[in-house]
Structure formats: C-alpha cells, structure tokens
Amino acid sequence: MKAEEKQNLSADNNQSFTVAKKHTHEEFLRGIKAAEKGPFFTVQESMHMFEKWIKEREKK
C-alpha cells in the first residue's frame, strides 16, 4: 500500500463504523459508499501483503 493510500485511510478513520456505535440508515449508506472507493485486492495479493508485513514486523 502506498503512503498516500495509508494517509487517506487514516484521514477517513474518524468515519469508521464500529459495533458499539449506532448509526442512521443514511450514515450507514455513506459509510458503504466511502468503503467502495477504497482499494480492493485479490486474495493472493492480500496474502502476499500480509506475509510481507509479518516478515517486516519480525525484523523489528
């Protein structure tokens, strides 16, 4: 994931949906539409990124 994408994700964090928070139907739909604009990855791409993250984390 590019630094710009990470920055965009963190900027949108204030709009994240949680189980403990109740939302109106309109808020829920806005959250779905916002999520649809995000990056989408195949299962293989996700597994590769996860394995890369694990290896980088182990180095620290």
PDB file of N, CA, C and O in Angstrom:
ATOM      1  N   MET A   1       0.845  -1.171   0.000  1.00  0.00           N
ATOM      2  CA  MET A   1       0.000   0.000   0.000  1.00  0.00           C
ATOM      3  C   MET A   1       0.889   1.232   0.000  1.00  0.00           C
ATOM      4  O   MET A   1       1.858   1.305   0.755  1.00  0.00           O
ATOM      5  N   LYS A   2       0.564   2.182  -0.832  1.00  0.00           N
ATOM      6  CA  LYS A   2       1.351   3.392  -0.958  1.00  0.00           C
ATOM      7  C   LYS A   2       1.115   4.302   0.245  1.00  0.00           C
ATOM      8  O   LYS A   2       0.086   4.215   0.915  1.00  0.00           O
ATOM      9  N   ALA A   3       2.086   5.172   0.503  1.00  0.00           N
ATOM     10  CA  ALA A   3       1.986   6.097   1.635  1.00  0.00           C
ATOM     11  C   ALA A   3       0.753   6.978   1.496  1.00  0.00           C
ATOM     12  O   ALA A   3       0.083   7.285   2.482  1.00  0.00           O
ATOM     13  N   GLU A   4       0.458   7.384   0.259  1.00  0.00           N
ATOM     14  CA  GLU A   4      -0.716   8.235   0.024  1.00  0.00           C
ATOM     15  C   GLU A   4      -2.009   7.506   0.399  1.00  0.00           C
ATOM     16  O   GLU A   4      -2.915   8.107   0.975  1.00  0.00           O
ATOM     17  N   GLU A   5      -2.096   6.209   0.071  1.00  0.00           N
ATOM     18  CA  GLU A   5      -3.278   5.424   0.415  1.00  0.00           C
ATOM     19  C   GLU A   5      -3.416   5.294   1.923  1.00  0.00           C
ATOM     20  O   GLU A   5      -4.522   5.381   2.456  1.00  0.00           O
ATOM     21  N   LYS A   6      -2.288   5.084   2.621  1.00  0.00           N
ATOM     22  CA  LYS A   6      -2.316   4.981   4.074  1.00  0.00           C
ATOM     23  C   LYS A   6      -2.795   6.284   4.689  1.00  0.00           C
ATOM     24  O   LYS A   6      -3.571   6.280   5.645  1.00  0.00           O
ATOM     25  N   GLN A   7      -2.332   7.396   4.139  1.00  0.00           N
ATOM     26  CA  GLN A   7      -2.741   8.698   4.649  1.00  0.00           C
ATOM     27  C   GLN A   7      -4.241   8.898   4.449  1.00  0.00           C
ATOM     28  O   GLN A   7      -4.926   9.408   5.337  1.00  0.00           O
ATOM     29  N   ASN A   8      -4.750   8.498   3.287  1.00  0.00           N
ATOM     30  CA  ASN A   8      -6.178   8.620   3.014  1.00  0.00           C
ATOM     31  C   ASN A   8      -6.989   7.754   3.970  1.00  0.00           C
ATOM     32  O   ASN A   8      -8.048   8.173   4.438  1.00  0.00           O
ATOM     33  N   LEU A   9      -6.502   6.551   4.261  1.00  0.00           N
ATOM     34  CA  LEU A   9      -7.203   5.666   5.175  1.00  0.00           C
ATOM     35  C   LEU A   9      -7.238   6.253   6.583  1.00  0.00           C
ATOM     36  O   LEU A   9      -8.268   6.206   7.255  1.00  0.00           O
ATOM     37  N   SER A  10      -6.116   6.803   7.023  1.00  0.00           N
ATOM     38  CA  SER A  10      -6.092   7.369   8.365  1.00  0.00           C
ATOM     39  C   SER A  10      -6.954   8.617   8.431  1.00  0.00           C
ATOM     40  O   SER A  10      -7.536   8.896   9.480  1.00  0.00           O
ATOM     41  N   ALA A  11      -7.056   9.376   7.350  1.00  0.00           N
ATOM     42  CA  ALA A  11      -7.919  10.553   7.324  1.00  0.00           C
ATOM     43  C   ALA A  11      -9.382  10.158   7.419  1.00  0.00           C
ATOM     44  O   ALA A  11     -10.189  10.901   7.976  1.00  0.00           O
ATOM     45  N   ASP A  12      -9.733   8.999   6.882  1.00  0.00           N
ATOM     46  CA  ASP A  12     -11.109   8.520   6.918  1.00  0.00           C
ATOM     47  C   ASP A  12     -11.431   7.770   8.209  1.00  0.00           C
ATOM     48  O   ASP A  12     -12.580   7.381   8.419  1.00  0.00           O
ATOM     49  N   ASN A  13     -10.443   7.559   9.075  1.00  0.00           N
ATOM     50  CA  ASN A  13     -10.654   6.796  10.301  1.00  0.00           C
ATOM     51  C   ASN A  13     -11.722   7.403  11.200  1.00  0.00           C
ATOM     52  O   ASN A  13     -12.395   6.675  11.930  1.00  0.00           O
ATOM     53  N   ASN A  14     -11.890   8.716  11.160  1.00  0.00           N
ATOM     54  CA  ASN A  14     -12.897   9.332  12.012  1.00  0.00           C
ATOM     55  C   ASN A  14     -14.301   8.972  11.567  1.00  0.00           C
ATOM     56  O   ASN A  14     -15.257   9.257  12.289  1.00  0.00           O
ATOM     57  N   GLN A  15     -14.462   8.358  10.408  1.00  0.00           N
ATOM     58  CA  GLN A  15     -15.765   7.949   9.913  1.00  0.00           C
ATOM     59  C   GLN A  15     -15.948   6.441   9.982  1.00  0.00           C
ATOM     60  O   GLN A  15     -16.874   5.897   9.380  1.00  0.00           O
ATOM     61  N   SER A  16     -15.079   5.771  10.704  1.00  0.00           N
ATOM     62  CA  SER A  16     -15.155   4.314  10.755  1.00  0.00           C
ATOM     63  C   SER A  16     -16.395   3.865  11.527  1.00  0.00           C
ATOM     64  O   SER A  16     -16.868   4.552  12.433  1.00  0.00           O
ATOM     65  N   PHE A  17     -16.896   2.719  11.151  1.00  0.00           N
ATOM     66  CA  PHE A  17     -18.089   2.161  11.791  1.00  0.00           C
ATOM     67  C   PHE A  17     -17.668   1.100  12.791  1.00  0.00           C
ATOM     68  O   PHE A  17     -16.826   0.250  12.500  1.00  0.00           O
ATOM     69  N   THR A  18     -18.262   1.162  13.968  1.00  0.00           N
ATOM     70  CA  THR A  18     -17.964   0.169  14.989  1.00  0.00           C
ATOM     71  C   THR A  18     -19.268  -0.438  15.485  1.00  0.00           C
ATOM     72  O   THR A  18     -20.346   0.125  15.292  1.00  0.00           O
ATOM     73  N   VAL A  19     -19.153  -1.579  16.119  1.00  0.00           N
ATOM     74  CA  VAL A  19     -20.326  -2.270  16.640  1.00  0.00           C
ATOM     75  C   VAL A  19     -20.966  -1.466  17.774  1.00  0.00           C
ATOM     76  O   VAL A  19     -22.190  -1.442  17.906  1.00  0.00           O
ATOM     77  N   ALA A  20     -20.154  -0.819  18.575  1.00  0.00           N
ATOM     78  CA  ALA A  20     -20.654  -0.124  19.761  1.00  0.00           C
ATOM     79  C   ALA A  20     -21.380   1.180  19.431  1.00  0.00           C
ATOM     80  O   ALA A  20     -22.028   1.759  20.303  1.00  0.00           O
ATOM     81  N   LYS A  21     -21.283   1.644  18.201  1.00  0.00           N
ATOM     82  CA  LYS A  21     -21.857   2.926  17.829  1.00  0.00           C
ATOM     83  C   LYS A  21     -23.074   2.706  16.931  1.00  0.00           C
ATOM     84  O   LYS A  21     -22.993   1.959  15.956  1.00  0.00           O
ATOM     85  N   LYS A  22     -24.195   3.345  17.248  1.00  0.00           N
ATOM     86  CA  LYS A  22     -25.395   3.226  16.421  1.00  0.00           C
ATOM     87  C   LYS A  22     -25.370   4.292  15.339  1.00  0.00           C
ATOM     88  O   LYS A  22     -24.957   5.425  15.584  1.00  0.00           O
ATOM     89  N   HIS A  23     -25.812   3.927  14.141  1.00  0.00           N
ATOM     90  CA  HIS A  23     -25.818   4.839  13.002  1.00  0.00           C
ATOM     91  C   HIS A  23     -27.194   4.864  12.364  1.00  0.00           C
ATOM     92  O   HIS A  23     -27.957   3.900  12.434  1.00  0.00           O
ATOM     93  N   THR A  24     -27.486   5.993  11.744  1.00  0.00           N
ATOM     94  CA  THR A  24     -28.734   6.076  10.984  1.00  0.00           C
ATOM     95  C   THR A  24     -28.537   5.327   9.670  1.00  0.00           C
ATOM     96  O   THR A  24     -27.417   4.991   9.286  1.00  0.00           O
ATOM     97  N   HIS A  25     -29.627   5.081   9.010  1.00  0.00           N
ATOM     98  CA  HIS A  25     -29.567   4.396   7.711  1.00  0.00           C
ATOM     99  C   HIS A  25     -28.721   5.198   6.721  1.00  0.00           C
ATOM    100  O   HIS A  25     -27.939   4.630   5.959  1.00  0.00           O
ATOM    101  N   GLU A  26     -28.885   6.526   6.740  1.00  0.00           N
ATOM    102  CA  GLU A  26     -28.125   7.392   5.834  1.00  0.00           C
ATOM    103  C   GLU A  26     -26.626   7.345   6.137  1.00  0.00           C
ATOM    104  O   GLU A  26     -25.807   7.310   5.218  1.00  0.00           O
ATOM    105  N   GLU A  27     -26.268   7.345   7.423  1.00  0.00           N
ATOM    106  CA  GLU A  27     -24.857   7.253   7.810  1.00  0.00           C
ATOM    107  C   GLU A  27     -24.266   5.921   7.356  1.00  0.00           C
ATOM    108  O   GLU A  27     -23.128   5.858   6.890  1.00  0.00           O
ATOM    109  N   PHE A  28     -25.049   4.868   7.499  1.00  0.00           N
ATOM    110  CA  PHE A  28     -24.597   3.550   7.087  1.00  0.00           C
ATOM    111  C   PHE A  28     -24.343   3.525   5.580  1.00  0.00           C
ATOM    112  O   PHE A  28     -23.314   3.019   5.133  1.00  0.00           O
ATOM    113  N   LEU A  29     -25.273   4.069   4.802  1.00  0.00           N
ATOM    114  CA  LEU A  29     -25.105   4.102   3.341  1.00  0.00           C
ATOM    115  C   LEU A  29     -23.901   4.944   2.937  1.00  0.00           C
ATOM    116  O   LEU A  29     -23.174   4.576   2.014  1.00  0.00           O
ATOM    117  N   ARG A  30     -23.679   6.075   3.619  1.00  0.00           N
ATOM    118  CA  ARG A  30     -22.496   6.898   3.325  1.00  0.00           C
ATOM    119  C   ARG A  30     -21.222   6.113   3.611  1.00  0.00           C
ATOM    120  O   ARG A  30     -20.253   6.202   2.857  1.00  0.00           O
ATOM    121  N   GLY A  31     -21.220   5.342   4.703  1.00  0.00           N
ATOM    122  CA  GLY A  31     -20.049   4.531   5.035  1.00  0.00           C
ATOM    123  C   GLY A  31     -19.779   3.463   3.990  1.00  0.00           C
ATOM    124  O   GLY A  31     -18.625   3.207   3.646  1.00  0.00           O
ATOM    125  N   ILE A  32     -20.838   2.834   3.480  1.00  0.00           N
ATOM    126  CA  ILE A  32     -20.685   1.818   2.429  1.00  0.00           C
ATOM    127  C   ILE A  32     -20.121   2.458   1.174  1.00  0.00           C
ATOM    128  O   ILE A  32     -19.199   1.917   0.564  1.00  0.00           O
ATOM    129  N   LYS A  33     -20.666   3.609   0.778  1.00  0.00           N
ATOM    130  CA  LYS A  33     -20.183   4.296  -0.432  1.00  0.00           C
ATOM    131  C   LYS A  33     -18.724   4.707  -0.289  1.00  0.00           C
ATOM    132  O   LYS A  33     -17.959   4.619  -1.249  1.00  0.00           O
ATOM    133  N   ALA A  34     -18.330   5.155   0.903  1.00  0.00           N
ATOM    134  CA  ALA A  34     -16.938   5.530   1.151  1.00  0.00           C
ATOM    135  C   ALA A  34     -16.032   4.303   1.045  1.00  0.00           C
ATOM    136  O   ALA A  34     -14.936   4.384   0.492  1.00  0.00           O
ATOM    137  N   ALA A  35     -16.492   3.170   1.575  1.00  0.00           N
ATOM    138  CA  ALA A  35     -15.696   1.942   1.521  1.00  0.00           C
ATOM    139  C   ALA A  35     -15.526   1.459   0.091  1.00  0.00           C
ATOM    140  O   ALA A  35     -14.479   0.911  -0.255  1.00  0.00           O
ATOM    141  N   GLU A  36     -16.526   1.652  -0.734  1.00  0.00           N
ATOM    142  CA  GLU A  36     -16.451   1.215  -2.126  1.00  0.00           C
ATOM    143  C   GLU A  36     -15.409   1.982  -2.913  1.00  0.00           C
ATOM    144  O   GLU A  36     -14.967   1.510  -3.961  1.00  0.00           O
ATOM    145  N   LYS A  37     -15.002   3.153  -2.439  1.00  0.00           N
ATOM    146  CA  LYS A  37     -13.982   3.953  -3.121  1.00  0.00           C
ATOM    147  C   LYS A  37     -12.573   3.464  -2.775  1.00  0.00           C
ATOM    148  O   LYS A  37     -11.610   3.845  -3.440  1.00  0.00           O
ATOM    149  N   GLY A  38     -12.445   2.641  -1.762  1.00  0.00           N
ATOM    150  CA  GLY A  38     -11.138   2.191  -1.285  1.00  0.00           C
ATOM    151  C   GLY A  38     -10.486   1.187  -2.210  1.00  0.00           C
ATOM    152  O   GLY A  38     -11.094   0.742  -3.183  1.00  0.00           O
ATOM    153  N   PRO A  39      -9.242   0.828  -1.905  1.00  0.00           N
ATOM    154  CA  PRO A  39      -8.536  -0.156  -2.717  1.00  0.00           C
ATOM    155  C   PRO A  39      -9.094  -1.567  -2.473  1.00  0.00           C
ATOM    156  O   PRO A  39      -9.471  -1.914  -1.353  1.00  0.00           O
ATOM    157  N   PHE A  40      -9.138  -2.359  -3.532  1.00  0.00           N
ATOM    158  CA  PHE A  40      -9.581  -3.743  -3.431  1.00  0.00           C
ATOM    159  C   PHE A  40      -8.459  -4.640  -3.938  1.00  0.00           C
ATOM    160  O   PHE A  40      -7.807  -4.323  -4.933  1.00  0.00           O
ATOM    161  N   PHE A  41      -8.235  -5.760  -3.253  1.00  0.00           N
ATOM    162  CA  PHE A  41      -7.149  -6.666  -3.584  1.00  0.00           C
ATOM    163  C   PHE A  41      -7.689  -8.086  -3.728  1.00  0.00           C
ATOM    164  O   PHE A  41      -8.697  -8.450  -3.122  1.00  0.00           O
ATOM    165  N   THR A  42      -6.996  -8.877  -4.541  1.00  0.00           N
ATOM    166  CA  THR A  42      -7.358 -10.289  -4.643  1.00  0.00           C
ATOM    167  C   THR A  42      -6.903 -10.990  -3.369  1.00  0.00           C
ATOM    168  O   THR A  42      -6.147 -10.426  -2.578  1.00  0.00           O
ATOM    169  N   VAL A  43      -7.361 -12.205  -3.177  1.00  0.00           N
ATOM    170  CA  VAL A  43      -6.951 -12.978  -2.006  1.00  0.00           C
ATOM    171  C   VAL A  43      -5.439 -13.181  -2.030  1.00  0.00           C
ATOM    172  O   VAL A  43      -4.779 -13.067  -0.997  1.00  0.00           O
ATOM    173  N   GLN A  44      -4.893 -13.480  -3.198  1.00  0.00           N
ATOM    174  CA  GLN A  44      -3.458 -13.703  -3.317  1.00  0.00           C
ATOM    175  C   GLN A  44      -2.674 -12.438  -2.971  1.00  0.00           C
ATOM    176  O   GLN A  44      -1.661 -12.507  -2.276  1.00  0.00           O
ATOM    177  N   GLU A  45      -3.140 -11.278  -3.456  1.00  0.00           N
ATOM    178  CA  GLU A  45      -2.462 -10.022  -3.151  1.00  0.00           C
ATOM    179  C   GLU A  45      -2.508  -9.749  -1.643  1.00  0.00           C
ATOM    180  O   GLU A  45      -1.515  -9.326  -1.052  1.00  0.00           O
ATOM    181  N   SER A  46      -3.649  -9.991  -1.040  1.00  0.00           N
ATOM    182  CA  SER A  46      -3.791  -9.769   0.402  1.00  0.00           C
ATOM    183  C   SER A  46      -2.873 -10.680   1.192  1.00  0.00           C
ATOM    184  O   SER A  46      -2.246 -10.246   2.159  1.00  0.00           O
ATOM    185  N   MET A  47      -2.789 -11.947   0.788  1.00  0.00           N
ATOM    186  CA  MET A  47      -1.904 -12.900   1.475  1.00  0.00           C
ATOM    187  C   MET A  47      -0.453 -12.470   1.340  1.00  0.00           C
ATOM    188  O   MET A  47       0.311 -12.545   2.303  1.00  0.00           O
ATOM    189  N   HIS A  48      -0.070 -12.022   0.154  1.00  0.00           N
ATOM    190  CA  HIS A  48       1.298 -11.573  -0.080  1.00  0.00           C
ATOM    191  C   HIS A  48       1.622 -10.357   0.797  1.00  0.00           C
ATOM    192  O   HIS A  48       2.686 -10.300   1.413  1.00  0.00           O
ATOM    193  N   MET A  49       0.708  -9.390   0.851  1.00  0.00           N
ATOM    194  CA  MET A  49       0.932  -8.199   1.683  1.00  0.00           C
ATOM    195  C   MET A  49       1.010  -8.573   3.157  1.00  0.00           C
ATOM    196  O   MET A  49       1.821  -8.011   3.894  1.00  0.00           O
ATOM    197  N   PHE A  50       0.176  -9.519   3.599  1.00  0.00           N
ATOM    198  CA  PHE A  50       0.195  -9.955   4.990  1.00  0.00           C
ATOM    199  C   PHE A  50       1.510 -10.636   5.331  1.00  0.00           C
ATOM    200  O   PHE A  50       2.102 -10.360   6.374  1.00  0.00           O
ATOM    201  N   GLU A  51       1.969 -11.523   4.458  1.00  0.00           N
ATOM    202  CA  GLU A  51       3.243 -12.220   4.692  1.00  0.00           C
ATOM    203  C   GLU A  51       4.397 -11.229   4.725  1.00  0.00           C
ATOM    204  O   GLU A  51       5.309 -11.362   5.542  1.00  0.00           O
ATOM    205  N   LYS A  52       4.362 -10.239   3.845  1.00  0.00           N
ATOM    206  CA  LYS A  52       5.400  -9.209   3.824  1.00  0.00           C
ATOM    207  C   LYS A  52       5.377  -8.418   5.135  1.00  0.00           C
ATOM    208  O   LYS A  52       6.429  -8.115   5.697  1.00  0.00           O
ATOM    209  N   TRP A  53       4.182  -8.087   5.617  1.00  0.00           N
ATOM    210  CA  TRP A  53       4.031  -7.348   6.868  1.00  0.00           C
ATOM    211  C   TRP A  53       4.578  -8.159   8.041  1.00  0.00           C
ATOM    212  O   TRP A  53       5.267  -7.618   8.906  1.00  0.00           O
ATOM    213  N   ILE A  54       4.271  -9.456   8.069  1.00  0.00           N
ATOM    214  CA  ILE A  54       4.759 -10.331   9.142  1.00  0.00           C
ATOM    215  C   ILE A  54       6.287 -10.354   9.147  1.00  0.00           C
ATOM    216  O   ILE A  54       6.906 -10.231  10.204  1.00  0.00           O
ATOM    217  N   LYS A  55       6.893 -10.511   7.977  1.00  0.00           N
ATOM    218  CA  LYS A  55       8.355 -10.560   7.904  1.00  0.00           C
ATOM    219  C   LYS A  55       8.977  -9.252   8.358  1.00  0.00           C
ATOM    220  O   LYS A  55       9.974  -9.259   9.081  1.00  0.00           O
ATOM    221  N   GLU A  56       8.401  -8.129   7.943  1.00  0.00           N
ATOM    222  CA  GLU A  56       8.921  -6.823   8.356  1.00  0.00           C
ATOM    223  C   GLU A  56       8.763  -6.633   9.864  1.00  0.00           C
ATOM    224  O   GLU A  56       9.631  -6.055  10.518  1.00  0.00           O
ATOM    225  N   ARG A  57       7.674  -7.114  10.398  1.00  0.00           N
ATOM    226  CA  ARG A  57       7.418  -6.989  11.837  1.00  0.00           C
ATOM    227  C   ARG A  57       8.398  -7.826  12.650  1.00  0.00           C
ATOM    228  O   ARG A  57       8.821  -7.416  13.731  1.00  0.00           O
ATOM    229  N   GLU A  58       8.757  -8.992  12.137  1.00  0.00           N
ATOM    230  CA  GLU A  58       9.692  -9.867  12.836  1.00  0.00           C
ATOM    231  C   GLU A  58      11.084  -9.272  12.875  1.00  0.00           C
ATOM    232  O   GLU A  58      11.853  -9.572  13.788  1.00  0.00           O
ATOM    233  N   LYS A  59      11.433  -8.427  11.894  1.00  0.00           N
ATOM    234  CA  LYS A  59      12.751  -7.823  11.846  1.00  0.00           C
ATOM    235  C   LYS A  59      12.945  -6.803  12.951  1.00  0.00           C
ATOM    236  O   LYS A  59      14.079  -6.536  13.348  1.00  0.00           O
ATOM    237  N   LYS A  60      11.859  -6.223  13.459  1.00  0.00           N
ATOM    238  CA  LYS A  60      11.958  -5.159  14.474  1.00  0.00           C
ATOM    239  C   LYS A  60      12.262  -5.685  15.841  1.00  0.00           C
ATOM    240  O   LYS A  60      12.374  -4.910  16.790  1.00  0.00           O
TER     241      LYS A  60
END
